[in-house]
């Protein structure tokens, strides 16, 4: 049903592959609409524990398609098509306004989202990777922000998320210079959570999700993600109060009983899946 991505379910893991390899998977409005729609499908599929997003061929994503950039340069403003047939609102069950703008919706997803960065990762593609929960990166993958060389600002929320991952000084360095760096440096900076052998980042990410699905409650994963992103800007007291309320709820949830029983009985847990209408 998709034209510019491939969406596959492999056991408990969904994989979204940006599929415009001739452009190093440059993003069009259609690509972005299809990604959003596919992530909504992952949210609604009880069998899916999490999603991996990657690119076909030699690149992860080279940024916005140059034809679109040219049109925006001529018009002096953002352009775009909505693709109403692909309308979707994945995640954000609490209707948090922070997760309604741009790539903020990645943070509101109920399930883990891992970027498997298999090659070139630039511009908006860089922002896509930054807003994922984890980044599994091929050793020879290449990152570049590109914004300063185009006369642009740090776009798409990157100025908010990147310093939280690698610190403000490192963020300014790679934004100002627009220099290229590879997987090993990405790990040293704290951008890459795993450095993978060439061609293995997708498999490594899938294995990671499968392993946590064996022992972790999907509801716990969802709530921990919510805690992390909601509390990034919260005062300590507010975060503690909210976490205490959620802790009381978790103690009454069947997953807590199952978690204790599986430990006592020395068997794998049988946790309930997340249900989305």
BALOBA-1460 file (C-alpha; in Angstrom, 3 decimals):
// residues 277
<rec num="1" residu="x" x="0.000" y="0.000" z="0.000"/>
<rec num="2" residu="x" x="3.038" y="2.295" z="0.242"/>
<rec num="3" residu="x" x="4.989" y="3.831" z="-2.641"/>
<rec num="4" residu="x" x="8.138" y="5.228" z="-1.033"/>
<rec num="5" residu="x" x="8.646" y="3.024" z="2.013"/>
<rec num="6" residu="x" x="8.589" y="-0.696" z="2.742"/>
<rec num="7" residu="x" x="6.729" y="-1.786" z="5.869"/>
<rec num="8" residu="x" x="7.367" y="-5.310" z="7.162"/>
<rec num="9" residu="x" x="6.506" y="-7.257" z="10.308"/>
<rec num="10" residu="x" x="9.183" y="-9.717" z="11.435"/>
<rec num="11" residu="x" x="7.821" y="-11.531" z="14.458"/>
<rec num="12" residu="x" x="7.458" y="-8.947" z="17.215"/>
<rec num="13" residu="x" x="9.386" y="-6.234" z="15.340"/>
<rec num="14" residu="x" x="8.171" y="-3.881" z="12.612"/>
<rec num="15" residu="x" x="10.643" y="-2.439" z="10.107"/>
<rec num="16" residu="x" x="10.078" y="0.775" z="8.164"/>
<rec num="17" residu="x" x="12.508" y="1.107" z="5.258"/>
<rec num="18" residu="x" x="12.707" y="4.408" z="3.417"/>
<rec num="19" residu="x" x="12.824" y="3.160" z="-0.148"/>
<rec num="20" residu="x" x="14.226" y="5.758" z="-2.522"/>
<rec num="21" residu="x" x="17.778" y="4.418" z="-2.768"/>
<rec num="22" residu="x" x="18.561" y="6.344" z="-5.958"/>
<rec num="23" residu="x" x="18.345" y="9.554" z="-3.878"/>
<rec num="24" residu="x" x="19.891" y="8.065" z="-0.723"/>
<rec num="25" residu="x" x="16.291" y="8.013" z="0.541"/>
<rec num="26" residu="x" x="15.709" y="11.746" z="0.336"/>
<rec num="27" residu="x" x="12.412" y="12.642" z="1.963"/>
<rec num="28" residu="x" x="9.372" y="13.822" z="0.062"/>
<rec num="29" residu="x" x="6.050" y="14.800" z="1.608"/>
<rec num="30" residu="x" x="4.760" y="11.378" z="0.579"/>
<rec num="31" residu="x" x="7.652" y="9.554" z="2.266"/>
<rec num="32" residu="x" x="7.006" y="11.394" z="5.506"/>
<rec num="33" residu="x" x="3.260" y="10.758" z="5.376"/>
<rec num="34" residu="x" x="3.852" y="7.065" z="4.730"/>
<rec num="35" residu="x" x="6.298" y="6.798" z="7.653"/>
<rec num="36" residu="x" x="3.778" y="8.397" z="9.987"/>
<rec num="37" residu="x" x="1.023" y="6.090" z="8.747"/>
<rec num="38" residu="x" x="3.234" y="3.006" z="9.134"/>
<rec num="39" residu="x" x="4.147" y="3.958" z="12.703"/>
<rec num="40" residu="x" x="0.444" y="4.210" z="13.430"/>
<rec num="41" residu="x" x="0.085" y="0.640" z="12.152"/>
<rec num="42" residu="x" x="2.812" y="-0.474" z="14.571"/>
<rec num="43" residu="x" x="0.986" y="1.230" z="17.431"/>
<rec num="44" residu="x" x="-2.233" y="-0.637" z="16.638"/>
<rec num="45" residu="x" x="-0.638" y="-4.051" z="16.145"/>
<rec num="46" residu="x" x="-0.590" y="-5.860" z="19.500"/>
<rec num="47" residu="x" x="2.055" y="-8.285" z="18.253"/>
<rec num="48" residu="x" x="4.579" y="-5.510" z="17.614"/>
<rec num="49" residu="x" x="6.896" y="-4.679" z="20.522"/>
<rec num="50" residu="x" x="8.751" y="-1.902" z="18.665"/>
<rec num="51" residu="x" x="9.788" y="-0.524" z="15.283"/>
<rec num="52" residu="x" x="13.081" y="-0.113" z="13.452"/>
<rec num="53" residu="x" x="13.429" y="2.635" z="10.841"/>
<rec num="54" residu="x" x="16.190" y="2.408" z="8.245"/>
<rec num="55" residu="x" x="17.017" y="3.188" z="4.628"/>
<rec num="56" residu="x" x="17.323" y="1.083" z="1.487"/>
<rec num="57" residu="x" x="20.650" y="0.807" z="-0.297"/>
<rec num="58" residu="x" x="23.688" y="2.829" z="0.742"/>
<rec num="59" residu="x" x="21.994" y="5.521" z="2.788"/>
<rec num="60" residu="x" x="19.788" y="6.033" z="5.811"/>
<rec num="61" residu="x" x="18.363" y="9.360" z="4.632"/>
<rec num="62" residu="x" x="20.030" y="12.265" z="2.818"/>
<rec num="63" residu="x" x="17.503" y="14.858" z="3.992"/>
<rec num="64" residu="x" x="14.751" y="16.642" z="2.112"/>
<rec num="65" residu="x" x="14.509" y="15.856" z="-1.594"/>
<rec num="66" residu="x" x="16.461" y="18.471" z="-3.581"/>
<rec num="67" residu="x" x="13.494" y="19.157" z="-5.867"/>
<rec num="68" residu="x" x="11.482" y="20.137" z="-2.808"/>
<rec num="69" residu="x" x="14.336" y="22.277" z="-1.503"/>
<rec num="70" residu="x" x="14.549" y="24.063" z="-4.841"/>
<rec num="71" residu="x" x="10.844" y="24.797" z="-4.823"/>
<rec num="72" residu="x" x="11.037" y="26.127" z="-1.264"/>
<rec num="73" residu="x" x="14.022" y="28.306" z="-2.182"/>
<rec num="74" residu="x" x="12.061" y="29.818" z="-5.055"/>
<rec num="75" residu="x" x="8.951" y="30.369" z="-2.940"/>
<rec num="76" residu="x" x="10.807" y="31.563" z="0.153"/>
<rec num="77" residu="x" x="8.606" y="29.413" z="2.388"/>
<rec num="78" residu="x" x="7.790" y="25.866" z="3.357"/>
<rec num="79" residu="x" x="5.620" y="23.971" z="0.926"/>
<rec num="80" residu="x" x="3.940" y="20.627" z="1.238"/>
<rec num="81" residu="x" x="1.060" y="18.294" z="0.557"/>
<rec num="82" residu="x" x="-0.911" y="16.704" z="3.370"/>
<rec num="83" residu="x" x="-1.888" y="13.351" z="1.744"/>
<rec num="84" residu="x" x="-5.214" y="13.126" z="3.553"/>
<rec num="85" residu="x" x="-5.558" y="9.460" z="2.561"/>
<rec num="86" residu="x" x="-2.578" y="8.699" z="4.819"/>
<rec num="87" residu="x" x="-3.783" y="10.771" z="7.762"/>
<rec num="88" residu="x" x="-2.686" y="9.201" z="11.042"/>
<rec num="89" residu="x" x="-2.086" y="10.266" z="14.625"/>
<rec num="90" residu="x" x="0.199" y="7.651" z="16.132"/>
<rec num="91" residu="x" x="0.952" y="7.659" z="19.831"/>
<rec num="92" residu="x" x="0.331" y="10.500" z="22.261"/>
<rec num="93" residu="x" x="-2.568" y="8.888" z="24.145"/>
<rec num="94" residu="x" x="-2.569" y="11.762" z="26.670"/>
<rec num="95" residu="x" x="-2.914" y="14.378" z="23.928"/>
<rec num="96" residu="x" x="0.283" y="16.088" z="25.136"/>
<rec num="97" residu="x" x="0.813" y="19.231" z="23.003"/>
<rec num="98" residu="x" x="4.591" y="18.681" z="23.068"/>
<rec num="99" residu="x" x="4.156" y="15.580" z="20.915"/>
<rec num="100" residu="x" x="1.938" y="17.205" z="18.292"/>
<rec num="101" residu="x" x="4.481" y="19.331" z="16.436"/>
<rec num="102" residu="x" x="6.856" y="17.995" z="13.793"/>
<rec num="103" residu="x" x="8.940" y="14.992" z="14.763"/>
<rec num="104" residu="x" x="7.813" y="15.350" z="18.356"/>
<rec num="105" residu="x" x="5.304" y="12.628" z="17.552"/>
<rec num="106" residu="x" x="8.186" y="10.109" z="17.637"/>
<rec num="107" residu="x" x="8.522" y="10.826" z="21.365"/>
<rec num="108" residu="x" x="4.810" y="10.236" z="21.977"/>
<rec num="109" residu="x" x="4.756" y="6.746" z="20.463"/>
<rec num="110" residu="x" x="3.768" y="4.022" z="22.892"/>
<rec num="111" residu="x" x="6.455" y="1.633" z="21.639"/>
<rec num="112" residu="x" x="10.235" y="1.856" z="21.160"/>
<rec num="113" residu="x" x="11.524" y="3.322" z="17.896"/>
<rec num="114" residu="x" x="15.108" y="2.569" z="16.869"/>
<rec num="115" residu="x" x="16.963" y="4.224" z="13.999"/>
<rec num="116" residu="x" x="19.202" y="1.716" z="12.200"/>
<rec num="117" residu="x" x="21.596" y="4.129" z="10.502"/>
<rec num="118" residu="x" x="23.131" y="2.133" z="7.674"/>
<rec num="119" residu="x" x="24.798" y="4.924" z="5.674"/>
<rec num="120" residu="x" x="24.518" y="8.619" z="4.878"/>
<rec num="121" residu="x" x="22.413" y="10.503" z="7.431"/>
<rec num="122" residu="x" x="21.978" y="14.212" z="6.696"/>
<rec num="123" residu="x" x="19.659" y="17.179" z="7.182"/>
<rec num="124" residu="x" x="16.115" y="16.115" z="8.004"/>
<rec num="125" residu="x" x="17.351" y="12.516" z="7.978"/>
<rec num="126" residu="x" x="19.703" y="13.481" z="10.809"/>
<rec num="127" residu="x" x="16.719" y="14.915" z="12.697"/>
<rec num="128" residu="x" x="14.772" y="11.686" z="12.146"/>
<rec num="129" residu="x" x="17.610" y="9.712" z="13.726"/>
<rec num="130" residu="x" x="17.962" y="12.171" z="16.624"/>
<rec num="131" residu="x" x="14.272" y="11.899" z="17.551"/>
<rec num="132" residu="x" x="14.291" y="8.100" z="17.654"/>
<rec num="133" residu="x" x="14.650" y="6.488" z="21.086"/>
<rec num="134" residu="x" x="17.907" y="4.705" z="20.213"/>
<rec num="135" residu="x" x="20.362" y="4.747" z="17.331"/>
<rec num="136" residu="x" x="22.112" y="1.595" z="16.092"/>
<rec num="137" residu="x" x="24.792" y="2.778" z="13.690"/>
<rec num="138" residu="x" x="26.944" y="1.020" z="11.126"/>
<rec num="139" residu="x" x="30.613" y="1.691" z="11.798"/>
<rec num="140" residu="x" x="31.008" y="3.388" z="8.413"/>
<rec num="141" residu="x" x="27.751" y="5.383" z="8.527"/>
<rec num="142" residu="x" x="28.259" y="9.091" z="7.844"/>
<rec num="143" residu="x" x="26.476" y="11.919" z="9.662"/>
<rec num="144" residu="x" x="26.229" y="15.560" z="8.633"/>
<rec num="145" residu="x" x="23.765" y="18.235" z="9.744"/>
<rec num="146" residu="x" x="24.003" y="20.401" z="6.563"/>
<rec num="147" residu="x" x="21.853" y="23.245" z="7.926"/>
<rec num="148" residu="x" x="24.521" y="25.967" z="8.156"/>
<rec num="149" residu="x" x="25.730" y="25.271" z="4.609"/>
<rec num="150" residu="x" x="22.194" y="25.930" z="3.330"/>
<rec num="151" residu="x" x="21.807" y="29.188" z="5.224"/>
<rec num="152" residu="x" x="19.296" y="27.572" z="7.576"/>
<rec num="153" residu="x" x="18.810" y="27.253" z="11.317"/>
<rec num="154" residu="x" x="18.934" y="23.968" z="13.253"/>
<rec num="155" residu="x" x="15.620" y="22.735" z="11.938"/>
<rec num="156" residu="x" x="12.909" y="20.246" z="12.878"/>
<rec num="157" residu="x" x="13.433" y="20.444" z="16.649"/>
<rec num="158" residu="x" x="17.073" y="19.366" z="16.389"/>
<rec num="159" residu="x" x="18.111" y="22.341" z="18.545"/>
<rec num="160" residu="x" x="15.992" y="20.924" z="21.390"/>
<rec num="161" residu="x" x="16.820" y="17.229" z="21.122"/>
<rec num="162" residu="x" x="20.483" y="17.129" z="20.055"/>
<rec num="163" residu="x" x="21.962" y="18.970" z="23.100"/>
<rec num="164" residu="x" x="20.026" y="16.640" z="25.360"/>
<rec num="165" residu="x" x="21.794" y="13.696" z="23.739"/>
<rec num="166" residu="x" x="25.352" y="14.997" z="23.342"/>
<rec num="167" residu="x" x="25.527" y="18.270" z="25.298"/>
<rec num="168" residu="x" x="25.328" y="21.875" z="24.054"/>
<rec num="169" residu="x" x="28.996" y="22.308" z="23.090"/>
<rec num="170" residu="x" x="29.101" y="19.143" z="20.968"/>
<rec num="171" residu="x" x="25.760" y="20.066" z="19.424"/>
<rec num="172" residu="x" x="27.024" y="23.518" z="18.449"/>
<rec num="173" residu="x" x="30.212" y="22.046" z="17.031"/>
<rec num="174" residu="x" x="28.508" y="19.715" z="14.577"/>
<rec num="175" residu="x" x="25.778" y="22.250" z="13.742"/>
<rec num="176" residu="x" x="28.177" y="25.155" z="13.152"/>
<rec num="177" residu="x" x="30.782" y="23.247" z="11.166"/>
<rec num="178" residu="x" x="28.475" y="20.875" z="9.328"/>
<rec num="179" residu="x" x="31.415" y="18.484" z="9.384"/>
<rec num="180" residu="x" x="31.039" y="14.806" z="8.570"/>
<rec num="181" residu="x" x="31.595" y="12.166" z="11.225"/>
<rec num="182" residu="x" x="31.201" y="8.406" z="11.298"/>
<rec num="183" residu="x" x="29.876" y="5.726" z="13.605"/>
<rec num="184" residu="x" x="32.751" y="5.541" z="16.081"/>
<rec num="185" residu="x" x="32.692" y="9.286" z="16.730"/>
<rec num="186" residu="x" x="28.903" y="9.208" z="16.963"/>
<rec num="187" residu="x" x="29.322" y="6.694" z="19.786"/>
<rec num="188" residu="x" x="31.954" y="8.805" z="21.543"/>
<rec num="189" residu="x" x="29.636" y="11.816" z="21.366"/>
<rec num="190" residu="x" x="26.746" y="9.792" z="22.797"/>
<rec num="191" residu="x" x="24.678" y="9.949" z="19.613"/>
<rec num="192" residu="x" x="25.064" y="6.257" z="18.726"/>
<rec num="193" residu="x" x="23.903" y="3.701" z="21.286"/>
<rec num="194" residu="x" x="25.448" y="0.801" z="19.379"/>
<rec num="195" residu="x" x="28.168" y="0.684" z="16.742"/>
<rec num="196" residu="x" x="27.485" y="-2.211" z="14.374"/>
<rec num="197" residu="x" x="29.498" y="-3.970" z="11.747"/>
<rec num="198" residu="x" x="28.665" y="-2.810" z="8.195"/>
<rec num="199" residu="x" x="25.289" y="-4.161" z="7.087"/>
<rec num="200" residu="x" x="24.281" y="-5.383" z="10.539"/>
<rec num="201" residu="x" x="22.549" y="-2.435" z="12.207"/>
<rec num="202" residu="x" x="19.024" y="-3.505" z="11.231"/>
<rec num="203" residu="x" x="19.550" y="-7.065" z="12.459"/>
<rec num="204" residu="x" x="21.175" y="-5.811" z="15.661"/>
<rec num="205" residu="x" x="18.247" y="-3.467" z="16.325"/>
<rec num="206" residu="x" x="15.723" y="-6.230" z="15.661"/>
<rec num="207" residu="x" x="17.614" y="-8.570" z="17.982"/>
<rec num="208" residu="x" x="17.625" y="-5.912" z="20.701"/>
<rec num="209" residu="x" x="13.849" y="-5.479" z="20.501"/>
<rec num="210" residu="x" x="13.247" y="-9.230" z="20.434"/>
<rec num="211" residu="x" x="15.409" y="-9.722" z="23.518"/>
<rec num="212" residu="x" x="13.632" y="-7.080" z="25.586"/>
<rec num="213" residu="x" x="10.273" y="-8.477" z="24.435"/>
<rec num="214" residu="x" x="11.153" y="-11.747" z="26.199"/>
<rec num="215" residu="x" x="11.442" y="-10.193" z="29.631"/>
<rec num="216" residu="x" x="9.987" y="-6.660" z="29.657"/>
<rec num="217" residu="x" x="6.379" y="-5.610" z="30.085"/>
<rec num="218" residu="x" x="5.216" y="-3.603" z="27.029"/>
<rec num="219" residu="x" x="3.293" y="-1.362" z="29.419"/>
<rec num="220" residu="x" x="6.467" y="-0.755" z="31.428"/>
<rec num="221" residu="x" x="8.331" y="0.184" z="28.245"/>
<rec num="222" residu="x" x="5.549" y="2.591" z="27.298"/>
<rec num="223" residu="x" x="5.424" y="4.222" z="30.720"/>
<rec num="224" residu="x" x="9.211" y="4.561" z="30.990"/>
<rec num="225" residu="x" x="9.324" y="6.280" z="27.606"/>
<rec num="226" residu="x" x="6.542" y="8.612" z="28.730"/>
<rec num="227" residu="x" x="8.409" y="9.388" z="31.950"/>
<rec num="228" residu="x" x="11.689" y="10.168" z="30.208"/>
<rec num="229" residu="x" x="10.275" y="12.562" z="27.635"/>
<rec num="230" residu="x" x="7.646" y="14.234" z="29.839"/>
<rec num="231" residu="x" x="10.138" y="14.811" z="32.633"/>
<rec num="232" residu="x" x="12.982" y="16.241" z="30.547"/>
<rec num="233" residu="x" x="11.694" y="19.729" z="31.263"/>
<rec num="234" residu="x" x="9.755" y="19.092" z="34.451"/>
<rec num="235" residu="x" x="10.837" y="20.255" z="37.889"/>
<rec num="236" residu="x" x="12.062" y="17.431" z="40.101"/>
<rec num="237" residu="x" x="9.116" y="17.741" z="42.454"/>
<rec num="238" residu="x" x="6.570" y="17.530" z="39.622"/>
<rec num="239" residu="x" x="8.361" y="14.526" z="38.122"/>
<rec num="240" residu="x" x="8.445" y="12.774" z="41.494"/>
<rec num="241" residu="x" x="4.751" y="13.419" z="42.164"/>
<rec num="242" residu="x" x="3.727" y="12.149" z="38.738"/>
<rec num="243" residu="x" x="6.019" y="9.109" z="38.959"/>
<rec num="244" residu="x" x="4.637" y="8.225" z="42.396"/>
<rec num="245" residu="x" x="1.083" y="8.301" z="41.045"/>
<rec num="246" residu="x" x="2.079" y="6.117" z="38.105"/>
<rec num="247" residu="x" x="3.948" y="3.752" z="40.440"/>
<rec num="248" residu="x" x="0.777" y="3.240" z="42.464"/>
<rec num="249" residu="x" x="-1.079" y="2.439" z="39.253"/>
<rec num="250" residu="x" x="1.586" y="-0.052" z="38.178"/>
<rec num="251" residu="x" x="1.383" y="-1.871" z="41.510"/>
<rec num="252" residu="x" x="-2.299" y="-2.515" z="40.812"/>
<rec num="253" residu="x" x="-1.748" y="-3.604" z="37.209"/>
<rec num="254" residu="x" x="-1.774" y="-7.348" z="36.342"/>
<rec num="255" residu="x" x="1.727" y="-7.049" z="34.840"/>
<rec num="256" residu="x" x="3.180" y="-6.479" z="38.318"/>
<rec num="257" residu="x" x="1.601" y="-9.661" z="39.616"/>
<rec num="258" residu="x" x="2.833" y="-11.565" z="36.567"/>
<rec num="259" residu="x" x="6.329" y="-10.098" z="36.900"/>
<rec num="260" residu="x" x="6.619" y="-11.285" z="40.494"/>
<rec num="261" residu="x" x="5.088" y="-14.694" z="39.752"/>
<rec num="262" residu="x" x="7.426" y="-15.346" z="36.811"/>
<rec num="263" residu="x" x="10.433" y="-14.468" z="38.986"/>
<rec num="264" residu="x" x="9.337" y="-16.739" z="41.828"/>
<rec num="265" residu="x" x="8.444" y="-19.570" z="39.451"/>
<rec num="266" residu="x" x="11.647" y="-19.077" z="37.407"/>
<rec num="267" residu="x" x="9.887" y="-18.878" z="34.056"/>
<rec num="268" residu="x" x="9.570" y="-16.299" z="31.278"/>
<rec num="269" residu="x" x="6.880" y="-13.703" z="31.994"/>
<rec num="270" residu="x" x="3.636" y="-13.618" z="30.039"/>
<rec num="271" residu="x" x="2.852" y="-9.928" z="29.948"/>
<rec num="272" residu="x" x="-0.182" y="-8.426" z="28.271"/>
<rec num="273" residu="x" x="0.220" y="-6.490" z="25.040"/>
<rec num="274" residu="x" x="-0.678" y="-2.867" z="24.503"/>
<rec num="275" residu="x" x="-4.126" y="-2.480" z="22.969"/>
<rec num="276" residu="x" x="-4.891" y="0.567" z="20.831"/>
<rec num="277" residu="x" x="-8.341" y="1.189" z="19.347"/>
